[in-house]
């Protein structure tokens, strides 16, 4: 890893941040997001895929950090007074053209599932709130509701 913000030949100055598990929904496996930091700056986030056997494989990375609202922020954004969030988990899904995005999968007390997508293009913090019809997963293909959008990808 080369980054002009970190001194060359001084790997002992780098720190590993708090890893975060994100499930590759609907599978039970997923990826660990592992931030590599220098002086309180995330230089890169390393992706470590977790297999069914529990073994991990480094599968790439991304410059900088990934903005993920706290679970409390996600619950507040996705719930309503009459239909609060009963379950919340981080998952990888797609809500636009391109790569999988980290998102909160939020299940309301009524059973309705919504997704909070923090890095959705143009969305103000904490992110875009989307329905099952607007999100798809690597094993499920694109939803019919997004057929026109998908054709433009």
N, C-alpha and C positions, 0 to 999 in steps of 0.2 A: 504494500500500500504506500503510495506517495501522495503526500498532501503538503502544500506549502505552509500550512498553519502549524505543522508539527516538525520538530527538528529531525534532520536525517540522522540515521545511525543511533537513535536513542529510543528504541522500542520500549524500554522500561518506563518511559514517561507516559505511555498510553495506558488507558484504563478500560476495562469492560464495564459497560453499564448494566442496568437491570434487564435481564432477558424477559421477553413477553411471548407467550404462546398464542398462536392464532390458528384456529382449526381450519382445515381445508374442507369446509362444509360441502356435502353431508358426511364425509368420511370422519373417522375418529382420529386420524393422523393430521399432521399440519406442519407448521413451520415455527421455529423459534426466531424471533427478531432480536439480534444481539448488537447493541450499539457499541462502537469503539470510540472512545472519547479522549480528548486532550484538553486540559485546562477548561473543563466544563463545556466544551463544544463537542457535539457529535460529528465526527469526521465522516463516518460511514456506518451504515446499518448492514450487518452480515445476516444472510438468510441461511438457517440451518434446518433442512428438511428432516422430519422425524418419521421413521418408518414404523410399520406395525410391530417390528421386533424391538422398538425403542432406541435403535441406533440412529445417529444423526449423520447427515452428509451436508457439507457446505455447498450451497447451491447458488452462490452469487451474492451480490450486495447492491447497495444503492448509496450514492453520496448523500451525506447529511442524515438528519433524523426523520422519523415519520411521525407526523402529528396525530396523536390519538387522544381524544377526550377521555377523561376519567369515566369509570362506570357510573358514578353519580350524575355527571353531566349528561351522559348518554341516556340514562333513565329519565332525567328531567326533560330532555328534548323529545323523547319518543313516547312518553306517557301522557295521559290526560288526567284530570281530576277524577273523572268517572271511570277511567280505564287505565290504571297505572301499570307499569312494567312489573311482571312477575319473574321473568328470566332474562338474563343478559349474558352474551358471550361474544368474544372477538372471533370473526371468521374472515376468510378470504373469499371474495366474490367479485363479480364484474358488473358495473353499472354504466359503463361507457365503452367506447372503442379502446382497445388496448389491453394493458396488463391487469392482473388481478389487483384489487384494492383491499386494504384492511378496512373492515367495517364492523360496527356493532350489530349483531342480530338480537333484536329486542322483541320479546313475546309479551303482549299485554294480557291482563287478567281475562279478557274475553276470548283469548286464543288467537287474536289477530297478530301477525308478525310484521314488523317494520324493520327497516335497516337504516342506521345512521352512517352515512358515508362521508368521513371527514375530508378526504382529498378529492371530492367530486369537483370537476372543473367549474369555477365560477361560484361555488357555494360559499356563503358566509359562515364563519365559525358558529356552532361546532360542526357543521356539515349539512349535507342534503339528507332529508328524510325520505325514504323510498319504500315502496310496497313490494310484495313478492313478484308482482307482474313487471317490475322495473329492474330487477336484479336477477342475475343468473350465475351459475356455478360451473366449474370446469367439467363436471360430469353430467350436467343437465342441458347444455346448449342454451341458446338465447331464447328468451320468452317471446311468444308470438306478438305481444304488445310492442316489442322493440324491433319488429321485422324491418320497418323502413330505416330506423336508425342503424340496425345491423348491416343492412345492404349498403349503407354509406361508408362503412368501415373499410 
